[in-house]
Structures are given as C-alpha cells and as structure tokens.
C-alpha cells in the first residue's frame, strides 16, 4: 500500500527580524505591549514570541505577521525585508486571507489556493484584472507572479515574426489592458523589429541607433511602449 505524500507547502512568509526590532524601538514599545496590541487583532501569544521573532529564532505565520504589523503601525511589507515575490506575499502585504482574496477576485477558494501553491494562474482576462486590483499589482508584477512571463515573451516574438493581430486576445488574457492599447503597442513593436531585421542597424548616411531594436528584450520594449498608453493598471 503506497503511503500518501503530504501536500506541498509554500515557504515561510518573508520576514525581517531587524525590521521588527527597529519598528518596535521606534515606537518605544516593550515586547509585552506589542503582544497586547496583537491580542487586540485576534492573535494572542506571549511576549517571548515577539522576542523570538526579533532574534530570528522563530518566524511568524501570515496571520501573526499581519497582526504584528498592525500592532507596530506599519504595512506588513515593511516587515518582510524584501519585495513581495509570490502571490501569497502580495496578498499578505494587503492584509488579506485567502478566502477574502478569492471572493473579491471572483473565483473559488480552491482555485486561488492552487494558484498560490503552484505559482500558475489560469484566470481569464476579467479575473486577471481583478487579481491585479485586489492585490495591488503592477502589470509587470502581475505577469511575473502568475508565471506568465515566458508565455508573454513567446507571444511577443510571434507578433514580431508574423501577424500581431492574431495574438491580441491571447496577450490581453496575460496583460489585462484595453485591446486598442495593445494594438498600438504591438504595431510599433513589429515595425521597429522588422525594420531593424531588414535594413540592419544603420543605413548610408544615417547614424546607427544607440540600442538596436533587435538587441533589446522584446518584453522590455513592450512594457515601455505600454506605459505610454497609461493603462488603468500601472506598468
């Protein structure tokens, strides 16, 4: 009889002991006062837990981190010591639990949990737009944390090599902006790369550009052009 494998788990929530110590010291609070403040937000523990977090001996759970941030009057992201890099990290930074996030996005709790666990997102354009709004994600962050950077790169290459019109809907699923904005960006992206490919980096009597289009990552130029369209969600 095969033993069942335990379910996969995310790594611990990012946490900076030094940031926690600095915030407490800046407020002039004792560990006991921090523990009392956390109790007001539904997390009851001893002051020794606060000291253990500050020494790095223990790490807070996401619920404890949110309560600690509230007791220290700072955003949870300031206690992480690094920029949020996963869906879970961005959610905790917004002080949301999984159920609330899933409900606001408009998907089932199970689907949202799977997205956090696998780092893969299968939502449609509307759900992806809601995800960005609920978690406060910029478009570049959105594509990264949903595991869609590789697909976007592939789509952009296909747009440059062929008819970009055939890929607008698919790119809109990855990057939830108005299709007119995408059309404007993809037109320029294709023109720049086709001209460079056919004529080289310079012609007779014309100085070569400082950075040829074909030498720049397509995604970098895509985001630059999209930012000029000023979409609802910042780039």
RABELBEL-V864210 format. One record per pair of residues at least 12 apart in sequence whose C-alpha atoms are under 6 Angstrom apart, sorted by the first residue. I is the first residue (numbers start at 0). J is the second residue. D is the distance in Angstrom with one decimal. If there is no record, write none. Layout:
i->(I,I)
j->(J,J)
d->(D,D)
This chain:
i->(13,14,14,14,15,15,15,16,16,16,18,19,20,30,30,31,33,34,36,37,37,37,40,65,75,76,85,86,86,87,89,90,104,104,118,118,119,119,120,123,124,124,128,137,137,138,139,159,184,192,192)
j->(79,78,79,80,78,79,80,52,53,55,78,78,53,46,49,46,70,46,70,66,67,70,66,94,92,92,144,115,144,115,134,134,129,130,145,146,145,146,145,172,172,175,175,233,234,234,234,189,224,212,213)
d->(4.8,5.7,4.0,6.0,5.6,5.2,4.8,5.9,4.3,5.7,5.5,6.0,5.7,5.1,6.0,4.9,5.9,5.5,4.8,5.2,5.9,5.5,5.8,6.0,5.1,5.1,5.5,5.6,5.9,5.9,6.0,5.7,5.1,5.6,5.8,5.9,5.2,5.2,5.0,5.8,4.4,5.6,5.4,5.3,5.4,4.8,5.8,4.5,5.8,5.7,5.9)
